[in-house]
Amino acid sequence: MGLRRASGERRLQRRLLGSATALAGLLIAGAVDIPSARAQIIDDLGASVSSSDQLLLEADTLTYDNVNQTVTAEGSVRIDYGGNKMVAHRVVYNQATGRLVATGNVEIVDPQGTRIFSDEIDVTDDFKDGFVAALRVETADKTYFGAESAERRGGTVTTFVNGVYTACEPCEEKPDKAPVWRIKSRRIIWNADAKTVRFEKPRFELFGLPIAYLPAFEMADPTVKRKSGFLFPGIGFSDDLGNSVTIPYFFALSPTYDLTIAPTYYGRQGFMGEVEWRQRFNSGEYSIKIAGIDQQEPTAFTPGYVDRTVTTRFMAGSKGRFQINPRWTFGWDVLVQTDPNFSHTYGIGGYAEYVRRNQIYLTGINDRNYFDLRFYKFQVQEVTPRTSAAARDPVQPWVLPSFDYSYTVDEPVAGGELSFDINTQVIHRDRLDFLPGRPAVPGYDGTNGRVTAEAEWKKTHVTSGGLLVTPSLHARIDGIGVDTSAAAMGAVGTMAGGISGAAYSNDGTAYGAVAADIRSSYFRAMATAGLEARWPVLFSTASATHVLEPIAQLFIRPDVAHAGTLGIPNEDAQSLVFDASTLFERDKFSGYDRIESGVRANLGFRYSGSFANGWAANAIFGQSYHLAGDNPFASPDLVNVGAFSGLETDVSDFVGMASVTSPGGVIFSAGGRFDEKTLAMRRAETSISIPFDGHRINAGYTFIDAQPLYGFAADRQEVTLGGRAQLHEYWSVFASGTYDLVSDTLASSSFGFAYDDECFNYSMTFSRSQNTISQAVSYSVGFTLSFRTLGDIGTSSGALGNN
């Protein structure tokens, strides 16, 4: 007989060791009662069998045709080999030609998870060459290929005829529905060795509609994370620069370093070249970016811009971060450029911030110890000419250096926690930061430095009644040196004359004469004894739990030396906000340059509640009292940091805040500061966030009372409103606005829409802004397109026009 068939009531299974080239042996070995003449064929094929791989064949029936030299497996055929799996209705192997034909709902899964679906697959027994009809491929990272037919040559190159590529999963309910985006191409050539996918005569479709045609393009295959080639282009537009197109090219020079060049053409300014080098090491990474342009039309910029008068502009920037060991980190972020606002004007990635900090730093962290050493300089990328008195960048200081060290003793000392802190800073400024008519001198020219050392001990005792008592001791010494110019001394005198006798407090108390004991060096010391008492009381009911915690603090300190002089610089304590978050701070100044003195008490309470229906609430309320000594918040200061702060009187304003959260996710919070006598509102912030049915609305209100000596002659009031509505599973719209109630101006507003799914993101935003002083109006538009596996294209907001 030339034909033998194996079948039975149960499913036929056979297992043996083998390789891909021994697939015929696999099929033959599945036959039952193989004669010795056939065994020789198995032995010959088995010569290439690897002892490390196993082959498994499962089928309902297996037929060997000796005349035609074919082996046929039929009925739910399954083949497993070395992590490769194939299922089909029928598989025929031709021993003479070495070809394997699988038909009927064929599916192949390779070890990487790539799935191939077809009605018919015709391949060689080593899978290197073959032909597939009605092909569909699904890779492990959810990218998809489809084609009328496909041909594989040499085991590496697969050519899809009339192919389709997308990274969007097919719709389960409507499998034939077009994906969000796809690329149709006459031919798609996938080279497994080169890791490339080439599209010939491709057509890009979005939501089933063709939007772009190209002669050809090539990209890395879905398994490649880094490969040289063109990145997605970027586009933009603005009045000053004109329409722009950026075509970046990425060089994957090594697994550890790469180079990106990004030439950009601006319709009004010409070509700008941009190059970025990146390199990664085991301990960290660094990057260098260089960009430059020879502007064709610098007069296109609005008059007053510093870049209106220059043609050639250039920047160089570098960032780096290295982990020296698990405790120490070294890094830098520096930018140099030909003029103050080049990187900001042209939106150089990583260097476009309006206010940025150039710095070199060394940081160490070990358990409860901290070390930080920084050399830095703030950089304002403004449009104001450097020669203008109002220019902010020329008056920014060099900090050479700033040093912080904190050490907490591991073991208790006298039963309490002992910690030490050191802070030093040396500041150099080339230009005096002072504007005539403004009652402040934010910074001296010349050089000044300060060294601060402090130690603190505290211990908490819990009494039998649940009262928590925390005594504390704190000691601090400062050494300050000032080397400044006669112009700075004159500015201090002008400032002192301007505020002498002026109303300083909310109730009209006179500031008084200002001492002008200005010298080149100062020394001051401060010792503080503190005591805090907290008594958290728990109230519980069947449906709610409440914790009410009254708090009382007392800090006893002498008066600080030189409290009445304006000669001590104030560089790091210029911002003072007295609210519920700072009520119980031992020192309410924001930095080391100012120091609290005198005897002060803080009284208030904290509350938290949770309710069975899912509601929750929190609140803080209290007041601060200056009991003895000089009030530091009513003392002279180069920037009048204590003026109208709510702390300049012996009895402070009331401060409080509260928040409520609902089970549905509604969050409401409110905080404020209120006059200690009239309860008039001095500062307020409220906000509410309301979610419903996938949508969300946010609203807020801010009010700050006038602070003339602090640089704000009028009240500040504004309301904000914003929200996002989910129109569909993927579509949403959003809008926001800020309205200045004082100037009756819509300061900013924007609206837009977005589409967001697993393979495609799109958003567009239209914005309007209006200067509350000059009333100048500007408009901008921005959009982004993101295609999974292909890249991003879009633009940041660009000005459309100014009035």
Stockholm file with secondary structure:
# STOCKHOLM 1.0

chainA/1-803         MGLRRASGERRLQRRLLGSATALAGLLIAGAVDIPSARAQIIDDLGASVSSSDQLLLEADTLTYDNVNQTVTAEGSVRIDYGGNKMVAHRVVYNQATGRLVATGNVEIVDPQGTRIFSDEIDVTDDFKDGFVAALRVETADKTYFGAESAERRGGTVTTFVNGVYTACEPCEEKPDKAPVWRIKSRRIIWNADAKTVRFEKPRFELFGLPIAYLPAFEMADPTVKRKSGFLFPGIGFSDDLGNSVTIPYFFALSPTYDLTIAPTYYGRQGFMGEVEWRQRFNSGEYSIKIAGIDQQEPTAFTPGYVDRTVTTRFMAGSKGRFQINPRWTFGWDVLVQTDPNFSHTYGIGGYAEYVRRNQIYLTGINDRNYFDLRFYKFQVQEVTPRTSAAARDPVQPWVLPSFDYSYTVDEPVAGGELSFDINTQVIHRDRLDFLPGRPAVPGYDGTNGRVTAEAEWKKTHVTSGGLLVTPSLHARIDGIGVDTSAAAMGAVGTMAGGISGAAYSNDGTAYGAVAADIRSSYFRAMATAGLEARWPVLFSTASATHVLEPIAQLFIRPDVAHAGTLGIPNEDAQSLVFDASTLFERDKFSGYDRIESGVRANLGFRYSGSFANGWAANAIFGQSYHLAGDNPFASPDLVNVGAFSGLETDVSDFVGMASVTSPGGVIFSAGGRFDEKTLAMRRAETSISIPFDGHRINAGYTFIDAQPLYGFAADRQEVTLGGRAQLHEYWSVFASGTYDLVSDTLASSSFGFAYDDECFNYSMTFSRSQNTISQAVSYSVGFTLSFRTLGDIGTSSGALGNN
#=GR chainA/1-803 SS CCEEEECCSSCEEEEEECCGGGHHHHHHHTSSSCCHHHHHHHHHHGGGCCTTCEEEEEESEEEEETTTTEEEEEEEEEEEETTEEEEEEEEEEETTTTEEEEEEEEEEECTTCCEEEEEEEEEETTSSSEEEEEEEEECTTSCEEEEEEEEEETTTEEEEEEEEEESSCCCSSCTTSCCSEEEEEEEEEEETTTTEEEEEEEEEEETTEEEEECSEEEEECTTCSSCCEECCCEEECCTTTCSEEECCEEECCSSSEEEEECCEEETTTEEEEEEEEEEECSSEEEEEEEEEEECSCGGGSCTTCGGGGCSEEEEEEEEEEEESSSSEEEEEEEEEESSTTHHHHHTCTTSCCSEEEEEEEEEEEETTEEEEEEEEEEEECCSSCTTSTTCSGGGCCEEEEEEEEEEECSSCBTTBEEEEEEEEEEEEESSCBCCTTSSCCCBCSEEEEEEEEEEEEECCEECTTSCEEEEEEEEEEEEEEEECCHHHHHHHHHHHHHHTTCBCSTTCCBCCCCBCCCCSEEEEEEEEEEEEEECCEEEECSSEEEEEEEEEEEEECCCCTTTTBSCSCCSSCCCCCCSTTTTTCSCCSSSSSSCCCSEEEEEEEEEEEEETTSCEEEEEEEEEEEEESCCGGGSCCTTCTTTTSSCSSSBCCEEEEEEEECTTSCEEEEEEEECTTTCCEEEEEEEEEEEETTEEEEEEEEEECCBGGGTBCSCEEEEEEEEEEECSSSEEEEEEEEEETTTTEEEEEEEEEEEECSSEEEEEEEEEEECTTTCCEEEEEEEEEEETTTEEEEEEEEEEEEC
#=GC SS_cons         CCEEEECCSSCEEEEEECCGGGHHHHHHHTSSSCCHHHHHHHHHHGGGCCTTCEEEEEESEEEEETTTTEEEEEEEEEEEETTEEEEEEEEEEETTTTEEEEEEEEEEECTTCCEEEEEEEEEETTSSSEEEEEEEEECTTSCEEEEEEEEEETTTEEEEEEEEEESSCCCSSCTTSCCSEEEEEEEEEEETTTTEEEEEEEEEEETTEEEEECSEEEEECTTCSSCCEECCCEEECCTTTCSEEECCEEECCSSSEEEEECCEEETTTEEEEEEEEEEECSSEEEEEEEEEEECSCGGGSCTTCGGGGCSEEEEEEEEEEEESSSSEEEEEEEEEESSTTHHHHHTCTTSCCSEEEEEEEEEEEETTEEEEEEEEEEEECCSSCTTSTTCSGGGCCEEEEEEEEEEECSSCBTTBEEEEEEEEEEEEESSCBCCTTSSCCCBCSEEEEEEEEEEEEECCEECTTSCEEEEEEEEEEEEEEEECCHHHHHHHHHHHHHHTTCBCSTTCCBCCCCBCCCCSEEEEEEEEEEEEEECCEEEECSSEEEEEEEEEEEEECCCCTTTTBSCSCCSSCCCCCCSTTTTTCSCCSSSSSSCCCSEEEEEEEEEEEEETTSCEEEEEEEEEEEEESCCGGGSCCTTCTTTTSSCSSSBCCEEEEEEEECTTSCEEEEEEEECTTTCCEEEEEEEEEEEETTEEEEEEEEEECCBGGGTBCSCEEEEEEEEEEECSSSEEEEEEEEEETTTTEEEEEEEEEEEECSSEEEEEEEEEEECTTTCCEEEEEEEEEEETTTEEEEEEEEEEEEC
//
